[in-house]
Amino acid sequence: MSDVSLYSVIADYLDSLKHIKRYSNNTIKSYNEDLSQFGVFCRKLEKTVIKQIDEKIVKRFLFELNENRYSMKSIARKLASIRGLIDFAYKNDLVETNRVKLLRNPKTVQVLPEVISVRNYEDLQEYLHKRFNETGKIRYLKYKAIFEMLYGCSLRVSELCDLKMSDLEFEKNRLRILGKGNKLRVVPVGEKTIKVLEEYLGTIKRKKDNNYLFFNTNEGRLSTRVVYSIINKYLGLVTDIKKKSPHVLRHSSATHLLDNGADILAVKEILGHSKLSTTQIYTHTSIERIKSVYKKTHPKS
């Protein structure tokens, strides 16, 4: 068994995730960050060959993360990345054993996602109308459409930015979304959302070769960073929740669907979750919201 470099195995593993498993760019980016950090740690220990990596080294890495006050969720994610790497090495006969797979995940405390209320969302739309409708109608309709797609269709921000005109099927009231792991799903679109999109599309001008639904001044793909800054700024005007990211709108959409009696399996398909357990966290959010309302309003609470 040759002394194969840890870094070359990391590169090969990431390449397999991209071209064989066809993971999304964002997922590969996360794996790359986790494994690069692990690679730097191993270099400090002068462990630069893949067969030198054992469970003791991984435990030391996890201990250092804990000492540096990384969250249990982040530590668990990094451990999962390392597990995948060593499993890849084992299956390709680069290591004799795979003891890392026996390491247990750190215990994590489930944190319920933060959401905004329906009233918050309505306040947001009212603010955008007052702020831009008279002096910046094109920007107003663009921002309105961005918020509506993230909330109304429960999209991830990367999915929003990747949307093409060819993904819209207005006549069937639906979108085709290429989500995580390049999995294609169909998302229903309400009449209100379609109206918002039609207003937006009726105002903008685009070059013939530009197929993106939302684009920047150079008519290229709108970046997730730009969308984040827009959402963060305007959510901050209507709510005091700590996180003010595009994902809050997705969380809120899922929670409001369940609040209003939507079937959890249907919500799972809309969100594009591979596991029902991922969707079930929103049922906990809904229950907590119900408890809060009960405590505030019921005379016997």
C-alpha positions as CSV (number, residue, x, y, z in Angstrom):
1,M,0.0,0.0,0.0
2,S,1.7,3.2,-1.2
3,D,2.1,6.4,0.8
4,V,-0.6,8.4,-0.9
5,S,-0.8,12.1,0.1
6,L,-3.8,13.1,2.3
7,Y,-4.3,16.1,0.1
8,S,-4.4,14.2,-3.1
9,V,-7.1,11.9,-1.6
10,I,-9.1,14.9,-0.5
11,A,-8.9,16.3,-4.1
12,D,-10.0,12.9,-5.6
13,Y,-12.8,12.6,-3.1
14,L,-14.1,16.1,-3.8
15,D,-13.9,15.3,-7.5
16,S,-15.9,12.1,-7.0
17,L,-18.6,14.1,-5.1
18,K,-18.8,16.5,-8.0
19,H,-18.7,14.1,-11.0
20,I,-20.0,10.8,-9.7
21,K,-22.4,11.6,-6.9
22,R,-23.2,15.0,-8.5
23,Y,-23.5,17.0,-5.3
24,S,-24.3,20.6,-5.6
25,N,-21.6,23.3,-5.7
26,N,-22.6,24.6,-2.3
27,T,-22.4,21.1,-0.7
28,I,-19.0,20.5,-2.3
29,K,-17.8,23.9,-1.1
30,S,-18.8,22.9,2.5
31,Y,-16.9,19.5,2.2
32,N,-13.9,21.4,0.8
33,E,-13.9,23.8,3.7
34,D,-14.2,21.1,6.3
35,L,-11.5,18.8,4.8
36,S,-9.1,21.7,4.1
37,Q,-9.3,22.6,7.8
38,F,-8.7,19.0,8.7
39,G,-5.8,18.9,6.3
40,V,-4.2,22.0,7.9
41,F,-4.6,20.3,11.3
42,C,-2.9,17.1,10.1
43,R,-0.1,19.1,8.6
44,K,0.7,20.6,12.0
45,L,1.0,17.1,13.4
46,E,3.2,16.1,10.4
47,K,0.6,13.5,9.3
48,T,0.4,14.1,5.6
49,V,-0.1,10.6,4.3
50,I,-3.6,9.1,4.2
51,K,-2.7,5.9,5.9
52,Q,-1.4,7.9,8.9
53,I,-5.0,9.2,9.6
54,D,-6.7,7.2,12.4
55,E,-9.4,7.7,14.9
56,K,-6.9,9.2,17.5
57,I,-6.0,12.0,15.1
58,V,-9.7,12.6,14.3
59,K,-10.5,12.7,18.0
60,R,-7.8,15.3,18.5
61,F,-9.2,17.4,15.7
62,L,-12.7,17.2,17.2
63,F,-11.3,18.1,20.6
64,E,-9.6,21.2,19.2
65,L,-12.8,22.3,17.5
66,N,-14.6,22.0,20.8
67,E,-11.9,24.0,22.6
68,N,-12.4,26.7,19.9
69,R,-16.1,26.7,20.7
70,Y,-17.4,25.4,17.5
71,S,-21.1,24.4,17.8
72,M,-21.9,20.7,18.1
73,K,-23.7,21.0,14.8
74,S,-20.6,22.2,13.0
75,I,-18.4,19.6,14.7
76,A,-20.9,16.8,13.6
77,R,-20.8,18.1,10.0
78,K,-17.0,18.2,9.9
79,L,-16.9,14.6,11.3
80,A,-19.3,13.5,8.6
81,S,-17.0,15.0,6.0
82,I,-14.0,13.2,7.4
83,R,-16.0,9.9,7.6
84,G,-16.8,10.3,3.9
85,L,-13.2,10.9,3.1
86,I,-11.9,7.9,5.0
87,D,-14.6,5.7,3.6
88,F,-13.6,6.8,0.1
89,A,-10.0,5.9,0.9
90,Y,-11.0,2.5,2.4
91,K,-13.1,1.6,-0.7
92,N,-10.2,2.5,-2.9
93,D,-7.7,0.4,-0.9
94,L,-5.7,3.4,0.3
95,V,-6.2,2.5,4.0
96,E,-6.4,-1.0,5.5
97,T,-9.2,-0.3,8.0
98,N,-11.9,2.3,8.6
99,R,-12.1,2.9,12.3
100,V,-13.3,6.5,11.9
101,K,-16.7,5.2,11.0
102,L,-17.1,4.0,14.7
103,L,-16.7,7.5,16.1
104,R,-20.0,8.8,17.5
105,N,-21.4,12.1,16.6
106,P,-21.4,14.7,19.4
107,K,-24.7,15.2,21.0
108,T,-26.5,18.2,19.6
109,V,-29.3,20.3,20.9
110,Q,-32.1,20.7,18.3
111,V,-32.5,24.4,17.6
112,L,-35.8,25.3,16.1
113,P,-35.6,27.5,13.0
114,E,-36.5,31.1,13.4
115,V,-39.5,32.3,11.4
116,I,-41.4,35.5,10.6
117,S,-45.2,35.8,11.0
118,V,-47.6,36.3,8.1
119,R,-48.1,39.8,9.4
120,N,-44.3,40.4,9.2
121,Y,-44.4,39.4,5.6
122,E,-47.3,41.6,4.8
123,D,-45.6,44.5,6.5
124,L,-42.5,43.9,4.4
125,Q,-44.5,44.0,1.2
126,E,-46.2,47.2,2.3
127,Y,-42.8,48.8,3.1
128,L,-41.3,47.8,-0.3
129,H,-44.3,49.4,-2.0
130,K,-44.0,52.7,-0.2
131,R,-40.2,52.7,-0.5
132,F,-39.8,52.0,-4.2
133,N,-43.1,52.0,-6.1
134,E,-43.1,55.6,-7.0
135,T,-39.3,56.3,-7.5
136,G,-37.9,52.9,-8.4
137,K,-40.6,50.7,-9.8
138,I,-38.3,48.2,-11.6
139,R,-36.3,47.6,-8.4
140,Y,-39.5,47.3,-6.4
141,L,-40.9,44.7,-8.7
142,K,-37.6,42.8,-8.7
143,Y,-37.3,42.8,-4.9
144,K,-41.0,41.9,-4.5
145,A,-40.6,38.9,-6.9
146,I,-37.4,37.8,-5.0
147,F,-39.3,37.8,-1.7
148,E,-42.3,36.2,-3.2
149,M,-40.3,33.3,-4.8
150,L,-38.4,32.6,-1.6
151,Y,-41.5,32.6,0.6
152,G,-44.2,31.6,-1.8
153,C,-42.3,28.7,-3.4
154,S,-40.2,27.8,-0.4
155,L,-36.9,28.0,-2.4
156,R,-33.3,27.9,-1.3
157,V,-31.4,31.0,-2.2
158,S,-29.2,29.0,-4.6
159,E,-32.3,27.6,-6.3
160,L,-33.7,31.1,-6.7
161,C,-30.4,32.4,-8.3
162,D,-30.2,29.4,-10.6
163,L,-33.8,29.7,-11.9
164,K,-34.1,30.0,-15.7
165,M,-37.0,31.3,-17.8
166,S,-37.3,27.8,-19.2
167,D,-38.0,26.5,-15.6
168,L,-41.3,28.5,-15.4
169,E,-44.4,26.7,-16.4
170,F,-47.1,29.4,-15.9
171,E,-49.8,27.5,-17.8
172,K,-49.4,24.6,-15.3
173,N,-48.9,26.8,-12.3
174,R,-45.5,25.2,-11.4
175,L,-41.7,25.5,-11.5
176,R,-39.1,23.0,-12.2
177,I,-36.3,23.2,-9.6
178,L,-32.9,21.6,-9.7
179,G,-32.1,21.2,-6.0
180,K,-29.5,19.6,-3.8
181,G,-27.7,16.7,-5.4
182,N,-29.0,17.8,-8.8
183,K,-32.4,16.4,-7.9
184,L,-35.2,17.7,-10.0
185,R,-38.5,18.5,-8.4
186,V,-41.7,20.3,-9.4
187,V,-43.0,23.1,-7.1
188,P,-46.5,24.5,-7.3
189,V,-46.9,28.3,-7.8
190,G,-49.9,30.2,-6.5
191,E,-51.8,32.7,-8.6
192,K,-50.6,35.6,-6.4
193,T,-46.9,34.6,-7.1
194,I,-47.6,34.2,-10.8
195,K,-49.1,37.7,-10.9
196,V,-46.0,39.1,-9.1
197,L,-43.7,37.4,-11.6
198,E,-45.7,38.6,-14.6
199,E,-45.5,42.2,-13.3
200,Y,-41.7,41.8,-12.9
201,L,-41.2,40.2,-16.3
202,G,-43.3,42.8,-18.0
203,T,-41.1,45.6,-16.7
204,I,-37.5,44.3,-17.2
205,K,-35.5,44.3,-20.4
206,R,-33.1,41.5,-21.2
207,K,-30.8,40.3,-23.9
208,K,-32.0,37.4,-26.0
209,D,-29.2,35.1,-24.8
210,N,-30.0,35.8,-21.1
211,N,-32.1,33.0,-19.7
212,Y,-31.9,33.8,-16.0
213,L,-35.1,34.8,-14.2
214,F,-33.1,37.2,-11.9
215,F,-29.8,38.7,-13.2
216,N,-27.3,41.4,-12.3
217,T,-26.4,44.6,-14.2
218,N,-24.2,42.6,-16.5
219,E,-27.1,40.2,-17.1
220,G,-25.2,37.3,-15.5
221,R,-26.5,35.1,-12.7
222,L,-27.6,37.1,-9.6
223,S,-25.3,36.1,-6.8
224,T,-26.5,34.5,-3.5
225,R,-24.5,37.2,-1.7
226,V,-26.6,40.0,-3.3
227,V,-29.8,38.3,-2.4
228,Y,-28.7,37.7,1.2
229,S,-27.9,41.4,1.6
230,I,-31.4,42.4,0.2
231,I,-33.2,40.0,2.5
232,N,-31.1,40.9,5.5
233,K,-31.7,44.6,5.1
234,Y,-35.4,44.5,4.6
235,L,-36.3,41.7,7.1
236,G,-34.5,43.8,9.7
237,L,-37.1,46.5,9.2
238,V,-40.1,44.3,10.1
239,T,-38.7,41.8,12.6
240,D,-36.2,41.5,15.4
241,I,-35.3,37.9,15.0
242,K,-31.6,37.2,15.1
243,K,-31.2,35.5,11.8
244,K,-32.4,37.5,8.8
245,S,-31.3,35.3,5.9
246,P,-33.1,34.1,2.8
247,H,-33.5,30.7,4.5
248,V,-35.8,32.4,7.1
249,L,-38.3,32.8,4.3
250,R,-38.1,29.2,3.4
251,H,-38.5,28.2,7.1
252,S,-41.4,30.5,7.4
253,S,-43.1,29.2,4.3
254,A,-42.8,25.6,5.5
255,T,-44.1,26.5,9.0
256,H,-47.0,28.4,7.7
257,L,-48.0,25.6,5.4
258,L,-48.1,23.2,8.3
259,D,-49.9,25.8,10.5
260,N,-52.7,25.8,7.9
261,G,-53.1,22.1,7.7
262,A,-50.8,21.1,4.8
263,D,-49.8,17.4,4.7
264,I,-46.2,16.9,5.9
265,L,-45.4,14.6,2.9
266,A,-46.5,17.3,0.5
267,V,-44.4,19.9,2.3
268,K,-41.4,17.5,2.2
269,E,-41.8,17.3,-1.6
270,I,-42.2,21.1,-2.0
271,L,-39.0,21.6,0.0
272,G,-37.1,18.9,-1.8
273,H,-36.0,17.1,1.4
274,S,-34.7,13.6,1.0
275,K,-35.7,12.6,4.5
276,L,-39.0,13.2,6.3
277,S,-37.1,13.8,9.6
278,T,-35.7,17.0,8.0
279,T,-39.2,18.3,7.4
280,Q,-40.5,17.2,10.8
281,I,-38.5,20.0,12.5
282,Y,-41.2,22.4,11.2
283,T,-43.9,20.5,13.0
284,H,-42.0,21.2,16.2
285,T,-41.9,24.9,15.2
286,S,-45.6,24.9,14.6
287,I,-46.3,23.2,17.9
288,E,-44.2,25.7,19.8
289,R,-46.0,28.5,18.1
290,I,-49.4,27.0,19.1
291,K,-48.1,26.7,22.7
292,S,-47.0,30.3,22.7
293,V,-50.4,31.5,21.4
294,Y,-52.1,29.4,24.1
295,K,-50.1,30.8,26.9
296,K,-50.7,34.4,25.8
297,T,-54.4,34.1,25.1
298,H,-56.1,31.2,26.9
299,P,-57.7,32.2,30.3
300,K,-56.7,28.9,31.8
301,S,-53.1,29.0,30.7
